[in-house]
Each structure stands twice: as structure tokens, then as C-alpha cells.
Amino acid sequence: MSWKSHGFRFKSGRKLKKRVRERGIKLRKFLQDFEVGQRVLIDIEPASQKGMPHPRYQGRSGIVIGRRGRAFLVQIRDGSKLKTLISRPEHLKSA
């Protein structure tokens, strides 16, 4: 039998799974603030789907280049290209 769809989180179960002691959302992750030019790590919070970058960027690092509403614009290098991701603060961590 074939798969029905290939959505945003397709085949990312292992990558986005949390261990038992990591479960639950900490409020401080949502209230983080980053300055323009600050280096951040992309650490996806699977319990919050809003503003989640694509799972292929899990573990990458980048630089905050701006803000868009509650989200941050993060510039990362993908091979030789520079890409801009839009991510909410719960999916980012200070480097």
C-alpha cells in the first residue's frame, strides 16, 4: 500500500520525537528575545507547529537578520546558497 500524502512533517517522526523527561512546553522558550546579528541554533519544538521551520533544517545554525511579527528571520547557509527562514522563538536557541 502506498503513502497518502507527503506533508510538511512526513518521515520526520524520529527527528522530532522528545524523550519522556523532555516532554511539556516551557514558557520561557516562547518568551525568548533575540537581537539582530545574534547567532542562533534551530532546535524544533514539536509540540508547537506554528512558525516551525522545515525539519530538514533541524540542528543548523544561523544569524538573526530581522523580525516579522512574533517570528524571527534567520539566515542560514545551505551549501553555497544563503536562505532565509521564518521561525518563532520556541524553535530557536542561543548559540
Secondary structure, DSSP 8 states (H G I E B T S, - for coil): ---S---TTTT-HHHH---GGG-S--HHHHT----TT-EEEE---TT--TT---GGGTT-EEEEEEEETTEEEEEEEETTEEEEEEE-GGGEEE-
